[in-house]
Structure formats: C-alpha cells, structure tokens
Amino acid sequence: MTRTSQVVVIGGGQAGLAAGYHLRRLGLDFAILDAQTTPGGAWQHAWDSLHLFSPAAYSSLPGRLMPAQTGQTYPDAEHVVEYLTDYEKRYELPVERSVRVIGVHRDGACLRVETDSGTWQARAVISATGTWWRPFLPAVPGRAVFEGRQLHTVAYTRPQDFAGRRVVVVGGGNSGAQIAADLAHDTQLTWVTQRPPRLLADHIDGRALFDAATARRRALDAGHTDTGGVTSLGDIVAVPPVREARDRGLLTARPMFSRLHPAGVEWADGTRAEADAIIWCTGFRPTLSHLAPLQLRGPRGHIATTGTRAVGEPRLHLLGYGDWTGPASATLIGVGRPAREATLEIADLVA
Ligand code: FAD
C-alpha cells in the first residue's frame, strides 16, 4: 500500500524535528521517517563523556529552550536525548520509527519514497539524515596489516575499555581532542594530528562560534571580504576535560604517521610506536545513499544546493549535514533558521 503526505522528512534527529516544528506551524501535512528505534538521532550513540560545547540555552531548537542540566554548564548527550524526546512529544511530531528509507525516486508530480516497510508519495521531501552513519577513515597504507584493534569515533564508548593499553588517537578536531583527553589519564596515549592542533582560547565556546558564524554570513551577504569566520580562530573548543588534560601536559600531538605495520604505526623517518588500538577520529561524510536514484551528486559527493534546495530537484531540501546547507545548520542552535527557510519554500511549492 502506498501512503501519501504533502511532505516526507527523512530522519528524526534534531534537523528532522526542527523541520517538523515549522511544517506544523505552517499547517502542512507531513510525516517524519526515522531509522532509529528511539528518539534522539545520533546523540543516543555518543561516547559516555561527551558534553556539548555550548550551554543549554545556546543549544536549543526553535520554539523551546533546552533546560539547563543540574550541575553542568555544558549538558551531556543523555540530556540532549531527553530534550529531543520531550520536543517531539510537546509538538506532537508524527515520527514513524524503525523505518529506513531505501530510495527517493521521481514519480510524475510527486517524489516516491521507498522504505523497508512501505512506500510514500510526497510533493516534497526534506532529507535530514545526518553524518554519524557514514564514518570516514582515510586510506593509510598498511591499514589491513595492523593486528590490533581499529575503531572509528562512532564505536568509542569509554576509557575503561582501554585501561593500561597503548592507544593511538588520530585526528585534530573536537572528537580527536576530546577522546585523547578522555584516554590521557589511564592509557599510554599517542595523539596524532595532520597539522599541529589549534585549540581555541578558553573563553571561546559554542556561543562565540555561533556568533562568529552568523557575523560571517551577514558580512558575506553584504558583499564584504571573507575573513574565514570561526575557522580562523582555531579548530578545537577547549571544553573543561580538554583544558585539564592540556594543563597537565598530557595533550601533546605528534604529526601524522605514514603507514601502519602489524604492531603499530610508523612515521616517514622510520620511527615507530607500538599500539594495541588505533582510534580514527577522522570525521564523517553526509549520509545520502537514499538519494542516489535522483542522480544529484556532484564530483565531491555533495549535492549542489541553493540554500537548502537541491539545484537539480526543487522538490528536495537538505537539512543539517554541514555549512553547505546553511551556516551552522549541523548544530542544535543553527538548524532552526535553514529549517524555517526550507519549509517556507515547500509551503510555496505545494500551495
Ligand atoms: P542525526 O542526529 O544523525 O539524525 C539523523 C537521523 O536520521 C538519525 O536518527 C538516523 O537514524 C536517521 N536516518 C539516517 N539515514 C536514514 C534513512 N535512510 N532512513 C531513515 N532514517 C535515517 N552540535 C551542537 O549543536 N553542539 C555540540 O556540542 C555538538 N557536538 C558534537 C559532537 C560530535 C562528536 C559530533 C559528531 C557532532 C556534534 N554536534 C554538535 C553536531 C550535531 O549537533 C550532531 O551531529 C547532530 O546529531 C546532527 O543532527 P542531525 O539531525 O543532522 O543528524
């Protein structure tokens, strides 16, 4: 049986919920399809010590402030899951769970959304499937010969799993720095980064980053020269555990090694470090395979967009993922604005 809806939103994480909030306000008929069994998107899978890099009020979706977490300036992932669960209920967002979208197809005046449990027809589709589900590992020679454990950020849970072990953490972004800080106390840690790690000044957290991203967008819109925005300030937010490990001298990085050998890693000059485990904190790519039937992907794997609208398919919007779908649109506080713009365009389209 085929079900119909004016709009189908694919993904019930924060981006999908922000879209749902605005679709509800606009009075559109919509469904949100989500592959997870429970609310919270990727936040359900974060490692134990992960905390937001902004205070609660600066991590809010449209309509409802995230409440502060008792005793924590920077809420943890569990608190975010509770907030998203409550948000979904409060706005009565129609999320259908354990539904995985397999493919989106053109079908006359509609888009046909094929899932693992039925088919939907919609006048417009919002894809909000995030990046967590497509971890990226670089092609480093010898990856197949290393005899220890290799895992990506997505599979890391807690330092106790590595106590006393020799661990190499690869990556100079926030995940790499936070996981290195997590492991710095009880493991023999080697932290490896492509270029020297650039910690932001201690007073700069997600609030300042969001303000800087917004100021940059305004400057670009006004035709001023691009100053590089937040990336000119640094890469790593010095959240309290990172600061503490840094201050104790536990967080010094080595440059990237050139290959793996069966017992560890080796640098270009022949020096080696033995390892029981390598944790690849090397980022993510957008989860877009369900859009493959539309044949929209450009040379670098992204889909070209104007705002959030796919250039090659005006009935499709992309939300979240990264700055290419709107400034800070992959963050809790930043996704509200592009969600609003996407749903307004869709309201015009289906009118
Ligand atoms: P997700 O949370 O990944 O939700 C996407 C949903 O779509 C999931 O439920 C998934 O199961 C579902 N899905 C995927 N494919 C399909 C399919 N084919 N069919 C149906 N459903 C599908 N942001 C902040 O604002 N503050 C922070 O402090 C912060 N810290 C971060 C720390 C880390 C380590 C990372 C990785 C990100 C962080 N972010 C932070 C960024 C961002 O807020 C999160 O990545 C967030 O989870 C993105 O939300 P989303 O809704 O775009 O994607």
Residues whose N, C-alpha, C, O or C-beta is under 5 A from the ligand:
A	BS01	FAD	I10 G11 G12 G13 Q14 A15 G16 L33 D34 A35 Q36 G40 G41 A42 W43 H51 L52 F53 S54 V99 R100 V101 A128 T129 G130 T131 W132 S175 T287 H290 L319 G320 Y321 A330 T331 L332 I333
